């Protein structure tokens, strides 16, 4: 809990400093847009956080967004599928891909980095091929206005992505911190071999984390598609996996596995979005966003390494 409190303190200070530098930060329009982005990013960051807790990684999230977004547009506008079926299809697709990732990692013992790196390339290529390298959109949402309202509307004045994030966070908090399954995830991340010897099916646990990550990526892909309202298959979702990794690491997830929390991931997500907001409000070139992300990930990994080495010395 100390990590979460420290990151929350940093977030509070950053918000205050940003508001002082540019009062537009606390305008209703800016806060609404920031909440929207925190909702979208937070959902898939939680999914990737679960994978990281098991000691894995998923680099294919951004490409999944492109593939799912293209298929969602085609399913709704060209195939004219009933919108609940189209939504289920788009959610099921990343789950199926997550199952494939989990199977390759657990059954064939291929490194998660390699598996998901190949996925990053493959899914982006498929998205571009299916779309013919053309931008896909949703027009005036004729026939699926309900889905658009659920994805980009408001509930009690809050953006729907933020509301969905709250619901997802509550569910995943109980799953990770108050269930036997959650204890298995942490155990596998800390020591897979010892966990297997204790009678736990570690392969199933690891594979399920990739499937859960796929589920949350599928939900976020619908929200992101309607947020942008157009999908350019070559750029849609580019590098989004880095935002999720950064949010998880900032929130206390160890890249060595076995550590992390839902609250920490949420705070990490909010911190990243406030940083991006600060960059935009200060008029800093948007091209530096990736430089900021890289610095944040590096600092997070360095801090994690420092804390890990310090704890090992105490044990020794």
KOLVOFI-383228 format. One record per atom (N, C-alpha, C, O, CB): residue in three letters; y negated, z, x. Coordinates in pm, whole numbers, plus 50000, padded with zeros to 5 digits. Glycine has a CB too. Layout:
BEGIN
alaYZX
...
This chain:
BEGIN
unk501215000050082
unk500005000050000
unk498735000050086
unk497674995850041
unk500005012149907
unk498865004850212
unk497705005250300
unk497194991150329
unk495984988850336
unk498065012250431
unk498124981550345
unk497724967750369
unk496914962350252
unk495864956250272
unk498954958750393
unk497394964850131
unk496704959850012
unk495304965749999
unk494354958649965
unk497524963049886
unk495184978750028
unk493874985250019
unk492914979550123
unk491734977550096
unk494015000350038
unk493434976950242
unk492604971250347
unk492104957350310
unk490924954350329
unk493364970650478
unk493004948850258
unk492614935250219
unk491664935650100
unk490734927550092
unk493854926850185
unk491904945050007
unk491014946149891
unk489614950349935
unk488614945449881
unk491584956349788
unk489544959550032
unk488244963550086
unk487514951850149
unk486304950250131
unk488414974650188
unk488254943450222
unk487674931450284
unk487174921950176
unk486104915950190
unk488694924450374
unk487954920450068
unk487564911649958
unk486284916649892
unk485374908749864
unk488694910749853
unk486194929649868
unk485004935449805
unk483774933249891
unk482714929349841
unk485204950449779
unk483904935650022
unk482774933650114
unk482354918950115
unk481164915950113
unk483154938150256
unk483334909950119
unk483024895650122
unk482304891249995
unk481364883250001
unk484324887450140
unk482734896549879
unk482084893149752
unk480634897949752
unk479734890749708
unk482844899449633
unk480404910049800
unk479044915649803
unk478144907449896
unk477014904049861
unk479074930449849
unk478664904250015
unk477894896550113
unk477584882550057
unk476464877650070
unk478674895350246
unk478574876349995
unk478384862949938
unk477334863249828
unk476484854349821
unk479714857249883
unk477384873549742
unk476404874749633
unk475004876949687
unk474034871949629
unk476794886149539
unk474874884249796
unk473554886649856
unk473014873849919
unk471834870549904
unk473644897849963
unk473894866649990
unk473474854250056
unk473064843749954
unk472064836849972
unk474604848850145
unk473844842649846
unk473554832649743
unk473884838549606
unk475064839449569
unk474364819549769
unk472874842449529
unk473094848449397
unk473864839549299
unk474394844349199
unk471774852049336
unk473924826449328
unk474684817449239
unk476164821249234
unk476884817349142
unk474544802949286
unk476614828949334
unk478014833049338
unk478404840749212
unk479534839549164
unk478284841549461
unk477474848649159
unk477804856949042
unk477344850548911
unk477304857148807
unk477154870749056
unk477004837748916
unk476684830648791
unk477964828748710
unk479064828148765
unk476014816848821
unk477794827948578
unk478954826748489
unk479764814348520
unk480994814748521
unk478504826548343
unk479084803148545
unk479794790548572
unk480624791648699
unk481764787048703
unk478804778948583
unk480064797548804
unk480784798748931
unk481944808548920
unk483024805948973
unk479834803149043
unk481734819748852
unk482804829548836
unk483944823848752
unk485114826548780
unk482264842348770
unk483604816048650
unk484634809748566
unk485464799848647
unk486694799748638
unk483984802548447
unk484784791648727
unk485504781848809
unk486364788848915
unk487484784648942
unk484504772248877
unk485824799548974
unk486594806949074
unk487834813249011
unk488914813049070
unk485724817749139
unk487684818948892
unk488824824848822
unk489874814248790
unk491074816648798
unk488364831848692
unk489384802348753
unk490284791148725
unk491144788048847
unk492364786648837
unk489474778648684
unk490484786948963
unk491194783549086
unk492114794849131
unk493224792249179
unk490194780149197
unk491664807149117
unk492524818549153
unk493784818349067
unk494884821349116
unk491754832049135
unk493624814748939
unk494794814048850
unk495794803748896
unk496994806548904
unk494344810848709
unk495314791648927
unk496214780748968
unk496874783949102
unk498094783249115
unk495434767448978
unk496054787549200
unk496584790149334
unk497464802549336
unk498464803049407
unk495434791749433
unk497094812649257
unk497844825049257
unk499274823349208
unk500194829749259
unk497154835249173
unk499464814649109
unk500794812849051
unk501774807249153
unk502864812749172
unk500714803548930
unk501384796249219
unk502354790549314
unk502394798349445
unk503374797449519
unk502004775849342
unk501344806149475
unk501374814649594
unk502384825949577
unk503034829949673
unk499974820449622
unk502514831049456
unk503534841349429
unk504924835549454
unk505774842049515
unk503414846649283
unk505144823249406
unk506444816849427
unk506754815149574
unk507874818049617
unk506474803349359
unk505784810349652
unk506034808549794
unk506174822049864
unk506884823249963
unk504924800249858
unk505474832049812
unk505604845449867
unk507024850749856
unk507504857449947
unk504644854849798
unk507694847949745
unk509094852249728
unk509984845949834
unk510874852549889
unk509604848449586
unk509744833149862
unk510524826249965
unk510264832350102
unk511194834350180
unk510194811249966
unk509014835250131
unk508654841250260
unk509274855050275
unk509694858750385
unk507114842150274
unk509344862650168
unk509954876050173
unk511424875150216
unk511924884150283
unk509844882950036
unk512114864350179
unk513514862650220
unk513624857550364
unk514734856050416
unk514234853150126
unk512494854750427
unk512524849450563
unk512474834350568
unk512674828550674
unk513734854250634
unk512214827950454
unk512164813350448
unk510734808150445
unk509784815650466
unk512914808350327
unk510594795450419
unk509294788950410
unk509454776550324
unk510544770950315
unk508714785350552
unk508374772150260
unk508414759850180
unk507144751750207
unk506054755750167
unk508554763050028
unk507314740650275
unk506184732050311
unk505984720450214
unk505104712150234
unk506384726550450
unk506804719850109
unk506784708050021
unk505984710149894
unk505944701149809
unk508184704249985
unk505344721649878
unk504664724849752
unk503614714449715
unk503574709949601
unk504024738649761
unk502754710649810
unk501704700949781
unk502244687549734
unk501694681449643
unk500854699049902
unk503314683049798
unk503924670349758
unk504604671549622
unk504644661849546
unk504944665749863
unk505134683449591
unk505694685649457
unk504604684249352
unk504854678949244
unk506344699649448
unk503394689149383
unk502274687849289
unk501994673149260
unk501754669249145
unk501014694649345
unk502014664949364
unk501734650649346
unk502814644149260
unk502504636749167
unk501634643549482
unk504074646949292
unk505194640949217
unk505204645649073
unk505364637648981
unk506524644249285
unk505044658749052
unk505054664348916
unk503854659248836
unk503984656348717
unk505044679748921
unk502684658248901
unk501494653548830
unk501634639048786
unk501244635648674
unk500284655048919
unk502174630648872
unk502384616548838
unk503354615348721
unk503114607848626
unk502904608648960
unk504454622848728
unk505464622148621
unk504914627648491
unk505224622448384
unk506724629748661
unk504094638148498
unk503484643648376
unk502604633248308
unk502684631348187
unk502664656348408
unk501764626648385
unk500884616348328
unk501684604948267
unk501384600348157
unk499944610948436
unk502704600348339
unk503524589248288
unk504284593548163
unk504364585948066
unk504514584448397
unk504844605548165
unk505614610448050
unk504764611547925
unk505224608447816
unk506244623948082
unk503514615847941
unk502644617947825
unk502004604947776
unk501884602747656
unk501564628047858
unk501584596447868
unk500794584747829
unk501614571847819
unk501304563247737
unk499674582847927
unk502634570447902
unk503414557947901
unk504724559647824
unk505074551147742
unk503714553448044
unk505434570547850
unk506674572947775
unk506394578947639
unk507234578347549
unk507604582047854
unk505214584947623
unk504784591347497
unk505784601947453
unk506114602947335
unk504624580747387
unk506244609847547
unk507114621047514
unk506344631747439
unk505144633447460
unk507744626947642
unk507034638947350
unk506444650547284
unk506044660447393
unk506844663447482
unk507454657047180
unk504814665647387
unk504264673047501
unk505114684947547
unk505154687547668
unk502904678047466
unk505804692447456
unk506654703247510
unk507794698047598
unk508164704347696
unk507244711347394
unk508344686347562
unk509414680447642
unk508874675847778
unk509524677647881
unk510064668547568
unk507664669947777
unk507064665547902
unk506794677547994
unk507024676848114
unk505754657947875
unk506294688447935
unk506014700548013
unk507294706348071
unk507334710348188
unk505294711047926
unk508354706847990
unk509644712048037
unk510204703348150
unk510764708448247
unk510654712847921
unk510044690248136
unk510514681048239
unk509814683648372
unk510444684048477
unk510294666448196
unk508494685448365
unk507704687448486
unk507984701148549
unk507904702548671
unk506204686248454
unk508314711048468
unk508684724248522
unk510094723948580
unk510374730148682
unk508574735248413
unk510994716548512
unk512384715948557
unk512534708248689
unk513414711348768
unk513244709348451
unk511664698448711
unk511774690348832
unk511614698648960
unk512494697849047
unk510724679248829
unk510534706548977
unk510434714749098
unk511544725249108
unk511954728949218
unk509084721649102
unk512024729948994
unk513134739548997
unk514384732949054
unk515104738949135
unk513424745048855
unk514644720449012
unk515804713049063
unk515654710449212
unk516614711549288
unk515974699848987
unk514434706849253
unk514194704649396
unk514334717649474
unk514824717649587
unk512784698649417
unk513904728749414
unk514084741749477
unk515554745149493
unk515964751049594
unk513394752649397
unk516354741549394
unk517814743749402
unk518394735649518
unk519254740649592
unk518514739849269
unk517944723349534
unk518404715049646
unk518014721349779
unk518814721949871
unk517824700749636
unk516774725949788
unk516324732649911
unk517204744749942
unk517674746550054
unk514854737149899
unk517434752849839
unk518244764849857
unk519664761649900
unk520244768449984
unk518274772949730
unk520224750949842
unk521594747049878
unk521664742150022
unk522604745550094
unk522094736049783
unk520684734350064
unk520674729250201
unk520494740650302
unk521094740650410
unk519554718850219
unk519674750450266
unk519414761750356
unk520624770950365
unk520974775650474
unk518194769750308
unk521264773550251
unk522354783450249
unk523724777350276
unk524534783150348
unk522364790550116
unk523994765650219
unk525314759650233
unk525474752150365
unk526504753050431
unk525594750250118
unk524434744650402
unk524514736450523
unk523824742850643
unk523864737650754
unk523904722950496
unk523194754450618
unk522574762350725
unk521494754450799
unk521344755850920
unk523634767150823
unk520754746050727
unk519644738850786
unk518404747750777
unk518204754650677
unk519404724950715
unk517584747550881
unk516384755950883
unk515454752350766
unk515224740550740
unk515644754251018
unk514924762550696
unk514014759850584
unk512824751150623
unk512364742950544
unk513514772750526
unk512324752950745
unk511194744950792
unk511534730050787
unk510734721950740
unk510794749150936
unk512714726550837
unk513134712450841
unk513374707150700
unk512924696150666
unk514404710850925
unk514084714950619
unk514404710550482
unk513134707550404
unk513024696950342
unk515234721250410
unk512194716850406
unk510994715250323
unk509984705550386
unk509174699650314
unk510334728650300
unk510034703950518
unk509204693750582
unk509654679750538
unk508824671050510
unk509274695050736
unk510974677850532
unk511504665150481
unk511114663150335
unk510794652050292
unk513044664550496
unk511134674250258
unk510704673650119
unk509244669650107
unk508884661850019
unk510944686950052
unk508404675050194
unk506984671650195
unk506784656550206
unk505984650750133
unk506264678850311
unk507514650350296
unk507384635950316
unk508024628050203
unk507454618350154
unk508024631950449
unk509214632250161
unk509974625050060
unk509264625049925
unk509124614549863
unk511364631150046
unk508814636749878
unk508214637649745
unk506864630549738
unk506514624649636
unk508044652349704
unk506114631149848
unk504844623949851
unk505094608849844
unk504404601549773
unk504034627449979
unk506094604449918
unk506434590149914
unk506904585849777
unk506534575049730
unk507504587050017
unk507724594049712
unk508194590849577
unk507044590349478
unk507004581549392
unk509234601049531
unk506114599749490
unk504964600049399
unk504154587249412
unk503724581349313
unk504074612349428
unk503934582949535
unk503154570749558
unk503914558449508
unk503304549149453
unk502844569149709
unk505234558349526
unk506034546949480
unk506054546149328
unk505854535449271
unk507474547949535
unk506304557349263
unk506384557549116
unk505054553549053
unk505014546448953
unk506804571549066
unk503964558149114
unk502634555049059
unk502114541649106
unk501054537249063
unk501654565849098
unk502854535049195
unk502374522449250
unk501124524249333
unk500314515149348
unk502104512549138
unk500984536249387
unk499804540149467
unk498514539449387
unk497424538249443
unk499684531149589
unk498644540249254
unk497474540249166
unk497204554249113
unk498134562249098
unk497674530349050
unk495954557149086
unk495574570149030
unk496014570948884
unk495794561748806
unk494044572449041
unk496634582048848
unk497074584448711
unk496184594948647
unk495684603948715
unk498564588848707
unk495974593848516
unk495124603448447
unk495634606448307
unk496754602748272
unk493704598248439
unk494794613348229
unk495224617648096
unk494314612647985
unk494514615947869
unk495284632748091
unk493304604448020
unk492434598847918
unk491774609547834
unk491274619547886
unk493204589447830
unk491784607447702
unk491194617247611
unk492244626947556
unk491994633947458
unk490494610147495
unk493414627247620
unk494494636547584
unk494984634547441
unk495434644047377
unk494024650947602
unk494904622247392
unk495364619547255
unk496874621847245
unk497654615847318
unk495004605047213
unk497274630547152
unk498674633647130
unk499164646047203
unk500264650947177
unk499494622047171
unk498354651047295
unk498764663247366
unk497574672547393
unk497474678847498
unk499444659547499
unk496684673147294
unk495504681747307
unk495904696447316
unk495224704447380
unk494544679647188
unk497014700047250
unk497464714047256
unk497844717847398
unk497494728647445
unk498664716247162
unk498564709047467
unk498954711647605
unk497714712747694
unk497644721447781
unk499894700647657
unk496744703947672
unk495514704447751
unk494774717447727
unk494224723347820
unk494614692447719
unk494754721947601
unk494084734647569
unk494784746447634
unk494134755647683
unk494014736747417
unk496134746047635
unk496894756747698
unk496694756947850
unk496784767547913
unk498374755247666
unk496434745247907
unk496304744248053
unk494874746148103
unk494664751148213
unk496814730848099
unk493904742148021
unk492534742448071
unk491534748647975
unk490324748047998
unk492094728548103
unk492034754747867
unk491134761147772
unk490794775347813
unk490904778947931
unk491744761147635
unk490374783447716
unk490024797447743
unk490694806547641
unk491004802547529
unk488494799347740
unk490904818947682
unk491454829147594
unk490654841947616
unk490644847547726
unk492994831547621
unk489984846547511
unk489104858247519
unk488054856547629
unk487694866147697
unk489934870847545
unk487584844247645
unk486544841447743
unk487034839047884
unk486254835547972
unk485584852447744
unk488334840847907
unk488904838948040
unk489604825348048
unk490224821147950
unk489894850248074
unk489504818448161
unk490214805648176
unk491724807648161
unk492274817548208
unk489894799148314
unk492374798248096
unk493804799548070
unk494644801048197
unk495584808948198
unk494284787547992
unk494334793648306
unk495114795748428
unk495074810248477
unk496074815548526
unk494604786648539
unk493914816848462
unk493784830848503
unk494604839848412
unk495234849448458
unk492304835148503
unk494594836848283
unk495394844648186
unk496884843148216
unk497634852848216
unk495084840048040
unk497304830648242
unk498704828148275
unk499084835248404
unk500194840448416
unk498974813148287
unk498174835448501
unk498434842648626
unk498674857448600
unk499574863448659
unk497254840848724
unk497884863448512
unk498054877748481
unk499454880148424
unk500134889548463
unk496974882448381
unk499864871548331
unk501194872948269
unk502284871248374
unk503214879248381
unk501374862648155
unk502174860648455
unk503154857948561
unk503214869648659
unk504294873748702
unk502814844848635
unk502054874848695
unk501994885648794
unk502684898248743
unk503404904848818
unk500534888848829
unk502464901448617
unk503104913348558
unk504624911848560
unk505354920948598
unk502604915848413
unk505094900048517
unk506544897548514
unk507114898148655
unk508124904748678
unk506834883748450
unk506474891148749
unk507004890548885
unk506874904048957
unk507664906849048
unk506284879848964
unk505904912248919
unk505794925648978
unk507034933748942
unk507614940449028
unk504504932848929
unk507434933148816
unk508644940448775
unk509874934448841
unk510774941848883
unk508794940048621
unk509934921148852
unk511084914648915
unk511214918749061
unk512304921949108
unk510974899348904
unk510084918749133
unk510124921249277
unk510184936149312
unk510874940049406
unk508914915149343
unk509474944349237
unk509314958349276
unk510084968449189
unk510154980249223
unk507874961849274
unk510644963849079
unk511324973348990
unk512704968448946
unk513234973448847
unk510464976048869
unk513284959049017
unk514604954048979
unk515534953849099
unk515104953849214
unk514494940048919
unk516824953649070
unk517824952749177
unk517664939649252
unk517794939149374
unk519244953949119
unk517374929149178
unk517194915949240
unk516064916349344
unk516184910649452
unk516884905249133
unk514974923049309
unk513864924249402
unk514274931449530
unk513854927649639
unk512714931549336
unk515084941949517
unk515564949149635
unk516454940049720
unk516454940949843
unk516344961849594
unk517204931349654
unk518054921849728
unk517184912149810
unk517504908849924
unk518964913949631
unk516074907649750
unk515184898449821
unk514654904849950
unk514664898650056
unk514004894249731
unk514204917249939
unk513694924350056
unk514804926650158
unk514594925250279
unk513064937750015
unk515984930250109
unk517094933150199
unk517504920750278
unk517754921450399
unk518294938550120
unk517574909350210
unk517934896850277
unk516904893350384
unk517254888850493
unk518054885450175
unk515624895450352
unk514574892350447
unk514594901350569
unk514264897050680
unk513234893350380
unk514994913950550
unk515004923250663
unk516204920950753
unk516084921050876
unk515014937650612
unk517374918850691
unk518574916850772
unk519634910150685
unk520364916750612
unk519114930350830
unk519704896950694
unk520624889450608
unk522074893050635
unk522864894650542
unk520424874450627
unk522434894350761
unk523824897050796
unk524284910650743
unk525364911750686
unk524014896550947
unk523454920850762
unk523794934250713
unk523874934350561
unk524734941050503
unk522764944650762
unk522984926950496
unk522994926150349
unk524274919450300
unk524854923750200
unk521764918450298
unk524704909050370
unk525944902150332
unk527154911350350
unk528054911450266
unk526134889450416
unk527174919050457
unk528284928350482
unk528334939650380
unk529374945950360
unk528164934150622
unk527204942150315
unk527184952750213
unk527684947850078
unk527704955349980
unk525774958250198
unk528084935050071
unk528684929749949
unk527774921549861
unk528154917749751
unk529224940649870
unk526564918849907
unk525594911149829
unk525734896349863
unk525844892549980
unk524144916149857
unk525714888149760
unk525804873649780
unk524444868449828
unk523604864349748
unk526234866349648
unk524244868649960
unk522944865150016
unk522584850449992
unk521404847049975
unk522934868050165
unk523584841849990
unk523314827649966
unk522694825549828
unk521754817849811
unk524604819349979
unk523244832649730
unk522724831349594
unk521304836849585
unk520444831049518
unk523654838549494
unk521064848049651
unk519734854249649
unk518694844949711
unk517624842949654
unk519764867749723
unk519014839349828
unk518084830549896
unk517824817849814
unk516684813749797
unk518614826750036
unk518904811849764
unk518754799649684
unk517914802249559
unk517104793849520
unk520134794049645
unk518114813849497
unk517364816949374
unk515874818449401
unk515054815549314
unk517894829749311
unk515514822949523
unk514094824249555
unk513414810549557
unk512264809249515
unk513894831249691
unk514124800249606
unk513564786749607
unk513454781149465
unk512524773749432
unk514414777449694
unk514424784749380
unk514374780149241
unk513204786749167
unk512484780149092
unk515704783249168
unk513024799949190
unk511884806949128
unk510564801249177
unk509614799649099
unk511954821949159
unk510504798149306
unk509284791949360
unk509044778449293
unk507904774949265
unk509394790249514
unk510114770849268
unk509994758149198
unk509484759849056
unk508664751949009
unk511334751049195
unk509964770248988
unk509504773148852
unk507994775448850
unk507274769648768
unk510234785448795
unk507504783948940
unk506084787048943
unk505264775148991
unk504134773148947
unk505824799149034
unk505834767149081
unk505154754849125
unk505024745049008
unk504004738348994
unk505904748249243
unk506074744148926
unk506034735348809
unk504954739448711
unk504234730948658
unk507374735248740
unk504844752448685
unk503794757348594
unk502414754248651
unk501524749448581
unk503944772648570
unk502244757148782
unk500954754748846
unk500624739848851
unk499444736148845
unk500954760548987
unk501634731348862
unk501374716848870
unk500764711548740
unk499924702548744
unk502684709248901
unk501174717048627
unk500584713048499
unk499124717448492
unk498244709848451
unk501384718948380
unk498874729948533
unk497514735248530
unk496604727348624
unk495464724148589
unk497514750148569
unk497104724248743
unk496304716848840
unk496034702548793
unk494934697348812
unk497014716548976
unk497024696348731
unk496864682548684
unk495744681748581
unk494934672548585
unk498174677348623
unk495704691248488
unk494654690948386
unk493314696048441
unk492254692548388
unk495064699348265
unk493364704148546
unk492114708648609
unk491414696848677
unk490204695248664
unk492404720048712
unk492174688748750
unk491594677048817
unk491444665348720
unk490564656948738
unk492454672848936
unk492294664948618
unk492314654548514
unk492664640748567
unk492614630948493
unk490974653848446
unk493034639948694
unk493514627248750
unk494384630448871
unk494164640448940
unk492334617848790
unk495354621948896
unk496284624249007
unk496294612049097
unk496774601349059
unk497714627248955
unk495754613849215
unk495854603549318
unk497074607149403
unk497014616949479
unk494524602449406
unk498164599649393
unk499424603849455
unk499354605749607
unk500174612949664
unk500484593949425
unk498404599449672
unk498314600749818
unk497594613349863
unk497744617749977
unk497604588649876
unk496794619349773
unk496004631049813
unk496184643249723
unk495834654349763
unk494564627449816
unk496694641449603
unk496804652549508
unk497694663649564
unk498844661349598
unk497354647549373
unk497144675649574
unk497914687149624
unk498074687549774
unk498844695649826
unk499254687049562
unk497354679049846
unk497474678549992
unk497204692150055
unk496164698250029
unk496524668150049
unk498134696950138
unk498004709350214
unk497954721950128
unk497614732650178
unk496764708650298
unk498294720949999
unk498224732849914
unk499234743549958
unk499014755449935
unk498474729049768
unk500334739050020
unk501294748950069
unk500654758050174
unk501064769550189
unk502524741950128
unk499664752950247
unk498994761050349
unk498164772050285
unk498084783150337
unk498104752350438
unk497544768950171
unk496794779250098
unk497724790350051
unk497394802150059
unk496054772949978
unk498904786450003
unk499854796349955
unk500384804950069
unk500494817150055
unk501024789549883
unk500694798650181
unk501174806050298
unk500084815550346
unk500364827150377
unk501594796450412
unk498844810650353
unk497734819050397
unk497534830850303
unk497324842050348
unk496434810750405
unk497604828250171
unk497434839050073
unk498524849550088
unk498254861550083
unk497434833349931
unk499764845050107
unk500894854350122
unk500764862550249
unk500974874650248
unk502224846750121
unk500414856050360
unk500284863050488
unk499124872850483
unk499244884250529
unk500084853050603
unk497984868450426
unk496844877450413
unk497184889350324
unk496694900450346
unk495634869850356
unk498024887050225
unk498384897550131
unk499474906950180
unk499894915750106
unk498824891450004
unk499934905150304
unk500884914550360
unk502304909450371
unk503184916950414
unk500894926650279
unk502564896950333
unk503904891350351
unk504124888150499
unk503294881650562
unk504104878550264
unk505244892650553
unk505554889850692
unk506344876950702
unk507294874850627
unk506344901450756
unk505964868250795
unk506694855750815
unk508084858450873
unk508914849350877
unk505914846250906
unk508334870550919
unk509664874450964
unk510564878050846
unk511784879150862
unk509584886151061
unk509954879850727
unk510704883350607
unk510774898350585
unk510504906250676
unk512084877750615
unk511144902150462
unk511374916150431
unk510164924150392
unk510294936150365
unk511994922450544
unk508984918050388
unk507754925250352
unk506904916750261
unk506894904450270
unk506954929150478
unk506184923650171
unk505274916450083
unk505164923249948
unk505984931649913
unk505734902150066
unk504144919549873
unk503944925249740
unk503184915249653
unk502454906849704
unk503184938749748
unk503364916349523
unk502674907449430
unk501174910149434
unk500374900849437
unk503214909349286
unk500794922749434
unk499374926349436
unk498714920949563
unk497604915749559
unk499184941649427
unk499414922249675
unk498884917249801
unk498644902249797
unk497614897349843
unk499814920549915
unk499604894849741
unk499464880249731
unk498264876549644
unk497534867249675
unk500754873849674
unk498064883949535
unk496924881349446
unk495604883749519
unk494664875849506
unk497004890149321
unk495544894649594
unk494314897649668
unk494084887049775
unk492944882649795
unk494394911849732
unk495154882849843
unk495034872349943
unk494534859349883
unk493704852449943
unk496374870150011
unk495034855949765
unk494584843749696
unk493104844649662
unk492354835149686
unk495394841449568
unk492694856049606
unk491284857949570
unk490394857249693
unk489314851449689
unk491094871349498
unk490854863149802
unk490074862949927
unk489854848749977
unk488754845250018
unk490774871350035
unk490894840649972
unk490774826750017
unk489804818849930
unk489014811049981
unk492144819950017
unk489874821049799
unk488984813749709
unk487534817849727
unk486634809549718
unk489404815849565
unk487304830749752
unk485934835449778
unk485424829449909
unk484254825549919
unk485874850949784
unk486294828650010
unk485914822350137
unk485524807750115
unk484514803050167
unk487084823350239
unk486344800550038
unk486014786450009
unk484714785249932
unk483904776349957
unk487144779949929
unk484524794549838
unk483294794749760
unk482094797049850
unk481054790849832
unk483364805449652
unk482244806149945
unk481174809050039
unk480824796750123
unk479654793850147
unk481564820650130
unk481864789550166
unk481654777350244
unk480854767050163
unk479944760650214
unk483004771350288
unk481214765650035
unk480524756049948
unk479074760149921
unk478164751949926
unk481284754449816
unk478874773149890
unk477544777949856
unk476584777449975
unk475384775749958
unk477634792149803
unk477134778950095
unk476294778450215
unk476034764150262
unk475294761950358
unk476954786350327
unk476634754350193
unk476424740450229
unk477144736250356
unk476794726250418
unk474974737950245
unk478154744050395
unk478944740550513
unk479824728650477
unk480394728450368
unk479814752650563
unk479964718650565
unk480794706850534
unk482184710750487
unk482834719250547
unk480914697750657
unk482634704350378
unk483944707550321
unk485084704550417
unk486184709950404
unk484154699850193
unk484804695950515
unk485844692750614
unk486244704950696
unk487314705050758
unk485354681650707
unk485374715150697
unk485694727350772
unk486594736850695
unk487014747150747
unk484404734550810
unk486904733350568
unk487804741850489
unk489124744150559
unk489634755350563
unk488054735650352
unk489674733450615
unk490964734650682
unk490844742950810
unk491774750050848
unk491534720850714
unk489684742050875
unk489464750350994
unk489464765050955
unk490004773551026
unk488134746551063
unk488834767950841
unk488814781750791
unk490224786350758
unk490624797450794
unk487894783050666
unk490984777750690
unk492354781350655
unk493214783850780
unk493984793350786
unk492984770250569
unk493044774950879
unk493804776551002
unk493484789551072
unk494374796451121
unk493544764951095
unk492194792851076
unk491784805351140
unk492324817351064
unk492754827251124
unk490264806251150
unk492304816550932
unk492794827650849
unk494284829750870
unk494734841150888
unk492504824950700
unk495074818750868
unk496514819950890
unk496804825751028
unk497654834451044
unk497204806350873
unk496084820751129
unk496294825651266
unk495994840551278
unk496764848051337
unk495424817851364
unk494864844751220
unk494504858951225
unk495534867451152
unk495884878351196
unk493124861051165
unk496014862251036
unk497024869650960
unk498314871151037
unk498914881951038
unk497294862750829
unk498764860351102
unk500004860851181
unk499824869951301
unk500734877451336
unk500414846651226
unk498654869351365
unk498394878151479
unk498414892851438
unk498974901351508
unk497044874651543
unk497794895751324
unk497794909551274
unk499204914051241
unk499594925351272
unk496904910851151
unk499984905151177
unk501374908451143
unk502204910951269
unk503004920351274
unk502014897151059
unk502004902651370
unk502724904251496
unk502344917351565
unk503194924251620
unk502454892451588
unk501044920651562
unk500564933051625
unk501174945251557
unk501644954451622
unk499044933751620
unk501144945051422
unk501684956451346
unk503184957651367
unk503714968651380
unk501364954951197
unk503884945851369
unk505334946051389
unk505714951551525
unk506624959751536
unk505904931951374
unk505004947251629
unk505294952351764
unk504984967151776
unk505684974651844
unk504484944451869
unk503924971251709
unk503554985451712
unk504624994051645
unk504995004651695
unk502184987651643
unk505134989251530
unk506174996851461
unk507464997451543
unk508145007651543
unk506454990651326
unk507794986451612
unk509004986351696
unk508884996351810
unk509865002751847
unk509254972351752
unk507684997751866
unk507485007251975
unk507645021551924
unk508175030151994
unk506105005352038
unk507175024151801
unk507305037451743
unk508765041051722
unk509185052351748
unk506545038451611
unk509545031051673
unk510985033251649
unk511695035851781
unk512555044651791
unk511615021151576
unk511335027851882
unk511945029552014
unk511585042852075
unk512015045952187
unk511535018252106
